[in-house]
C-alpha cells in the first residue's frame, strides 16, 4: 500500500514508520482529542522501545514534525488532526493500519 505521507514532506525513516501510521490511525478514529501520554504509550508499544529519554525525544520529534506539517494539532495537552477533512480522509483510507 502506498504511504500517504510520501511526497508531501522530506524523507525520514521516523516519519514514515509504522509508529506514525498507528498513531495517525488512532487519531483518525478518536471521537475526542487524545492526551500526549496515551500516544506516547502507543508509540512505545509500536516501536518496541522502553521508556527512556531517547524514546521520549524520538516521540516528541515525530509529533512535532507532524504538527509543523499541519497533519496534527497539539492544544491543552492533547492531540487531534489539524482539520476535519484530513481526519475523515485518513480514517477512510488508513484508519485501521497496523491493527
C-alpha positions as CSV (number, residue, x, y, z in Angstrom):
1,X,0.0,0.0,0.0
2,X,1.4,3.4,-0.9
3,X,2.5,5.6,2.0
4,X,0.1,8.6,2.4
5,X,2.9,10.9,3.5
6,X,5.3,10.3,0.7
7,X,5.8,13.3,-1.5
8,X,4.5,15.8,1.0
9,X,7.4,16.1,3.3
10,X,11.2,15.3,3.2
11,X,12.0,11.7,3.6
12,X,13.0,10.4,7.1
13,X,12.6,6.9,8.5
14,X,11.0,8.1,11.7
15,X,8.3,10.0,9.8
16,X,7.3,7.0,7.6
17,X,7.5,4.3,10.2
18,X,4.8,2.0,11.5
19,X,4.6,4.2,14.6
20,X,3.3,7.1,12.5
21,X,0.6,5.0,10.8
22,X,-0.6,3.6,14.1
23,X,-0.7,7.0,15.9
24,X,-2.5,8.6,12.9
25,X,-4.9,5.7,12.7
26,X,-5.9,6.1,16.3
27,X,-6.3,9.8,16.0
28,X,-8.4,9.4,12.9
29,X,-10.8,7.1,14.7
30,X,-11.0,9.0,18.0
31,X,-14.2,10.9,18.9
32,X,-12.2,13.3,21.2
33,X,-8.7,14.6,21.3
34,X,-6.1,12.2,22.8
35,X,-3.7,13.1,25.5
36,X,0.1,13.1,25.0
37,X,0.8,10.2,27.4
38,X,-1.7,7.9,25.7
39,X,0.0,8.4,22.3
40,X,3.5,8.1,23.9
41,X,2.5,4.7,25.3
42,X,1.2,3.7,21.9
43,X,4.5,4.9,20.3
44,X,6.5,2.8,22.8
45,X,4.4,-0.3,22.1
46,X,4.5,0.0,18.3
47,X,8.2,0.7,18.3
48,X,9.2,-1.9,20.9
49,X,11.1,0.8,22.8
50,X,11.4,1.0,26.5
51,X,10.5,4.3,28.3
52,X,13.7,6.4,28.2
53,X,15.0,9.9,27.4
54,X,15.8,8.6,23.9
55,X,12.3,7.2,23.3
56,X,10.8,10.4,24.6
57,X,12.9,12.5,22.3
58,X,12.1,10.3,19.3
59,X,8.4,10.6,20.1
60,X,8.5,14.3,20.5
61,X,10.5,14.7,17.3
62,X,7.8,12.7,15.4
63,X,4.9,14.6,16.9
64,X,6.5,18.0,16.4
65,X,7.2,17.1,12.8
66,X,3.6,16.2,12.2
67,X,2.4,19.3,14.0
68,X,4.7,21.5,12.0
69,X,3.5,19.9,8.7
70,X,-0.2,20.5,9.7
71,X,-1.2,16.9,10.0
72,X,-2.0,17.2,13.7
73,X,-2.5,19.9,16.3
74,X,-1.5,20.0,19.9
75,X,-3.7,22.1,22.2
76,X,-4.2,21.9,26.0
77,X,-2.0,18.8,26.3
78,X,-4.0,16.8,23.7
79,X,-3.5,15.9,20.0
80,X,-6.0,15.8,17.2
81,X,-6.0,16.1,13.5
82,X,-5.4,19.6,12.2
83,X,-8.5,19.5,10.0
84,X,-11.7,17.5,10.0
85,X,-11.4,16.8,6.3
86,X,-7.9,15.4,6.7
87,X,-9.1,13.3,9.7
88,X,-12.0,11.8,7.6
89,X,-9.8,11.1,4.6
90,X,-7.2,9.4,6.8
91,X,-9.8,7.3,8.6
92,X,-11.4,6.2,5.4
93,X,-8.1,5.4,3.7
94,X,-5.7,4.3,6.5
95,X,-7.7,4.4,9.8
96,X,-7.1,0.7,10.7
97,X,-3.5,0.5,9.6
98,X,-1.4,-1.5,12.0
99,X,-4.2,-3.4,13.7
